[in-house]
Amino acid sequence: MSTTPDDPRPAPDPGAPAGQSPPEPVKAIPVRHPGRWVAAAVLVVLCAMFVHMLITNAAFDWPFLFEQMFSSQVLIGVRTTVILAAVSMAIGVAIGIFVAVMRLSDNPILVTVAWVYTWFFRAVPRIVLCVLFGNVAILYQTLEFGIPFDNYWLPLLGFEDGARFYSVPMETLLSPFVAAVIALSLSQGAYMAEIVRAGLLSVDKGQTEAAQALGMNRGLVLRRITLPQALRVIIPPTGNEATAIMKDTSLVSAIPLTTELFFQLQQIGARTFNLFPMLVAACLWYLAITSLMMVGQYYLEHAFNRSNRSAASVRGVGQRA
């Protein structure tokens, strides 16, 4: 079917049945979406109102905010917050791997202990854990190492002093920073245990059985076969958990950890009777830190996915060969 310059209608098709007229050209009419334009206009107006409020509202006190936001005590708080989050996340990941392996064990005692651990530390809020571990000195005044239950059975043998090898005051050992690390690590370990367990279960059991048939023990299979493949499932939620624990470091101001970022900003606001700009400064600092973490997570996932694609292509070449 063709057309002539003088007649825009299509010319008759020589192969078409006799007496059948050619189809009329379709005139496409775009569908209008007035609701989209209305919604876009409303959003633009709301954004303009928000920006206007940021610029004109004197409550923000931007000169005071930026002056105090980069003061020496606030920068010390940023450093403490980053270190606290990094240490707690590292310990939490180690605990999570260990507890996840316990959950997948054939030993019912290990499974029960791991389940109770995840049940408790996922159920109790982190701020409650921070306050709890910050006041452990109420429960134990000293940390002692010795023979268990020596106060009960050693006096029967004529030993009145018991068997204590070493003791240290709990207030000296359990500083606010250490209490914060313990609280956040134990809580994070419970969440990481479920993430790691889901990643381990995503690996085909046939690979584990094949590795064991080759003579590998369970530890070697976990390190060489199961865990590297499970990382593709573990890494994305782990990045989210790292961002979450960075934000949750603000909860340790209840202990209180005086060198923490949010505590320092609160103290500046209370001392100057200008609290609201310091709350905005806290938002800006947490936004900056978590944004950098998200960028790192993106490149980590990209690099890991690229390595997985390279490994898959090598396996495909080997199979075709």
C-alpha positions in Angstrom: 0.0 0.0 0.0 1.4 3.4 -1.0 0.3 7.0 -1.2 0.6 9.8 -3.8 1.8 13.3 -3.2 -1.6 14.8 -4.2 -3.8 12.3 -2.3 -2.8 11.7 1.4 -5.1 8.7 1.6 -3.3 5.3 1.1 -3.5 3.9 -2.4 -5.4 0.6 -3.0 -3.4 -2.5 -2.2 -3.0 -4.7 -5.3 -3.1 -7.8 -3.2 -6.3 -6.9 -1.4 -9.6 -8.6 -2.3 -11.7 -7.0 -5.0 -14.3 -4.5 -3.7 -12.7 -4.0 -0.3 -11.9 -0.4 0.5 -8.6 0.4 2.2 -8.7 1.1 5.9 -8.9 4.7 7.0 -5.8 6.1 8.7 -6.0 6.1 12.5 -6.2 9.5 14.1 -4.6 9.2 17.5 -5.9 11.6 20.1 -3.7 11.8 23.2 -5.4 11.2 26.5 -5.5 14.2 28.7 -4.6 14.0 32.3 -5.8 17.2 34.0 -5.4 15.6 37.4 -1.7 15.4 37.0 -1.3 19.1 36.1 -3.5 20.0 39.1 -1.4 17.8 41.4 1.9 19.2 40.0 0.7 22.8 40.5 -0.3 22.1 44.1 3.1 20.5 44.8 4.9 23.5 43.3 2.9 25.9 45.4 3.6 23.8 48.5 7.3 23.7 47.8 7.4 27.4 47.2 5.6 28.0 50.5 8.1 25.7 52.3 11.1 27.5 50.8 9.6 30.9 51.7 9.0 29.7 55.3 12.7 28.6 55.5 13.9 31.9 54.3 11.6 34.3 56.1 10.8 32.6 59.4 13.0 34.1 62.1 12.8 31.0 64.3 15.4 29.2 62.2 18.0 31.9 63.0 20.3 30.6 60.3 23.4 32.7 61.2 23.3 31.3 64.8 22.6 27.8 63.5 25.6 27.7 61.2 27.8 29.3 63.8 27.0 26.7 66.4 26.7 23.8 63.9 30.4 23.7 63.2 31.6 24.5 66.7 34.3 22.3 68.3 32.0 20.5 70.7 29.6 19.7 67.9 32.4 18.3 65.7 33.5 16.2 68.7 29.9 14.9 68.9 29.9 14.1 65.2 33.1 12.0 65.6 31.7 10.2 68.7 28.5 9.4 66.8 30.3 8.0 63.8 32.6 5.9 65.9 29.7 4.7 68.0 27.7 3.7 65.0 30.6 2.0 63.3 31.7 -0.1 66.3 28.1 -1.1 67.2 27.4 -2.1 63.6 30.6 -4.2 63.3 29.8 -6.0 66.6 26.2 -6.4 65.6 27.1 -8.0 62.3 29.4 -10.4 64.0 26.7 -11.3 66.6 24.2 -11.6 63.8 26.2 -14.1 61.8 26.9 -16.2 64.9 23.3 -16.2 66.0 22.0 -17.0 62.5 24.3 -20.1 62.3 22.9 -21.1 65.7 19.3 -20.7 64.4 20.2 -23.0 61.5 21.9 -25.6 63.7 20.6 -29.1 64.3 21.2 -28.7 68.1 17.8 -27.8 69.7 19.6 -26.0 72.6 21.5 -23.7 70.3 18.3 -23.0 68.3 16.3 -22.2 71.4 19.0 -19.9 72.8 19.3 -18.0 69.5 15.5 -17.7 69.2 15.2 -16.3 72.7 18.0 -13.8 72.0 16.3 -12.5 68.8 12.9 -12.5 70.5 14.1 -10.4 73.4 16.3 -7.8 71.7 13.9 -7.3 68.8 11.0 -6.7 71.2 12.7 -4.2 73.6 13.1 -0.6 72.3 16.6 0.6 71.9 16.1 3.6 74.2 15.0 1.2 77.0 18.1 -0.9 76.4 20.4 2.2 76.5 18.9 3.3 79.8 19.0 -0.3 81.1 22.7 -0.9 80.4 23.5 2.6 81.5 22.2 1.6 85.0 23.7 -1.9 85.3 25.8 -0.7 88.2 22.6 -0.7 90.2 22.4 -4.5 89.7 26.1 -5.3 90.0 28.5 -2.9 91.9 31.6 -4.9 90.8 32.5 -7.3 88.0 34.2 -10.3 89.4 35.9 -13.3 87.9 36.2 -16.6 89.8 34.6 -20.0 90.4 30.9 -19.9 89.9 28.6 -20.2 93.0 31.6 -20.3 95.3 29.7 -18.5 98.0 27.5 -21.6 98.4 29.8 -24.6 98.3 33.3 -23.3 99.2 32.3 -22.5 102.8 31.3 -26.1 103.2 34.9 -27.0 102.5 36.3 -24.4 105.0 37.0 -21.6 102.5 35.2 -18.5 103.8 36.6 -15.9 101.4 35.5 -17.6 98.3 37.4 -17.8 95.1 37.8 -14.4 93.3 40.5 -14.0 90.8 39.8 -10.5 89.7 37.3 -7.7 90.4 36.7 -4.2 89.0 34.1 -1.6 89.9 31.2 -1.6 87.4 31.1 2.2 87.3 34.8 2.2 86.2 34.3 -0.5 83.5 30.9 0.4 82.2 31.3 4.0 80.9 28.5 5.6 79.0 30.2 4.9 75.7 30.7 1.2 76.6 27.1 1.0 77.8 25.8 2.5 74.5 28.0 0.2 72.4 26.6 -2.9 74.3 23.0 -1.8 74.0 23.1 -0.9 70.3 25.3 -3.9 69.4 23.0 -6.4 71.1 19.9 -4.9 69.5 21.5 -4.7 66.1 22.7 -8.3 66.4 19.2 -9.5 66.8 18.1 -7.8 63.5 21.2 -8.9 61.7 20.6 -12.5 62.8 17.3 -12.6 60.9 18.9 -10.9 57.8 21.8 -13.3 57.7 19.5 -16.3 58.3 17.4 -15.2 55.3 20.5 -14.8 53.2 21.8 -18.3 54.1 18.4 -19.9 53.4 18.4 -18.3 50.0 21.4 -20.5 48.9 20.4 -23.7 47.3 21.0 -26.6 49.6 22.3 -28.7 46.7 25.5 -26.7 46.7 26.0 -27.3 50.4 25.4 -31.1 49.9 27.8 -31.1 47.0 30.5 -29.4 49.0 30.1 -31.8 51.9 30.3 -34.7 49.4 33.7 -33.3 48.4 34.9 -33.6 52.0 34.4 -30.0 53.2 33.3 -29.5 56.8 30.5 -27.2 57.8 32.7 -24.3 58.7 34.5 -24.4 55.4 31.2 -24.7 53.5 29.9 -21.7 55.3 33.0 -19.6 54.5 33.6 -20.7 50.9 30.2 -21.6 49.5 27.2 -20.4 51.5 28.1 -17.0 52.9 29.6 -15.5 49.7 26.5 -16.3 47.8 24.2 -15.1 50.6 25.8 -11.7 50.5 23.7 -10.7 47.5 20.7 -11.0 49.8 22.4 -9.7 53.0 24.1 -6.5 51.7 21.0 -4.3 50.8 19.2 -4.7 54.1 22.5 -4.4 56.0 23.0 -1.0 54.4 19.5 0.0 55.7 20.4 -1.3 59.2 23.6 0.7 59.1 21.7 3.9 58.3 19.1 3.0 61.1 21.8 2.5 63.8 23.4 5.8 62.8 20.2 7.6 63.5 19.6 5.6 66.7 22.8 6.8 68.2 20.7 9.9 69.2 19.0 7.6 71.7 22.1 7.3 73.8 21.7 10.9 75.0 19.3 9.3 77.6 22.3 7.5 79.3 23.7 10.3 79.0 26.7 10.1 76.7 27.8 13.7 76.9 30.1 13.7 73.8 27.3 12.5 71.5 26.1 14.8 68.7 22.4 15.2 69.7 23.3 15.7 73.4 25.8 18.4 72.4 23.3 20.2 70.3 20.6 20.0 73.0 23.0 21.4 75.5 23.8 24.4 73.2 20.1 25.0 72.7 19.4 24.8 76.5 22.4 27.1 77.3 21.5 29.8 74.8 17.7 29.4 75.2 17.5 28.9 71.4 16.7 25.2 71.0 14.8 25.1 67.7 17.8 26.0 65.5 19.9 23.3 67.2 17.2 20.7 66.4 17.4 21.8 62.8 21.2 21.5 63.0 20.7 17.9 64.2 18.5 17.2 61.2 21.1 18.6 58.8 24.0 16.6 60.4 22.1 13.3 60.3 21.0 14.0 56.8 24.6 14.6 55.7 26.1 11.6 57.5 23.4 9.2 56.3 23.6 10.5 52.7 27.3 9.7 52.6 26.5 6.2 53.9 23.8 5.8 51.2 26.4 6.7 48.5 28.8 4.2 49.9 26.1 1.5 50.0 25.2 2.2 46.4 28.8 1.7 45.2 29.2 -1.4 47.4 26.1 -3.0 45.9 27.1 -2.0 42.4 30.6 -3.5 42.8 29.2 -6.7 44.3 26.6 -7.1 41.6 29.3 -6.5 38.9 31.4 -9.2 40.5 28.4 -11.6 40.5 27.7 -10.9 36.9 31.4 -11.5 36.0 31.3 -14.8 37.9 28.1 -15.8 36.2 29.5 -15.1 32.8 32.6 -17.2 33.5 30.4 -20.1 34.7 28.3 -19.7 31.5 31.4 -19.9 29.3 32.6 -22.9 31.1 29.3 -24.7 30.7 29.1 -23.9 27.0 32.7 -25.2 26.6 
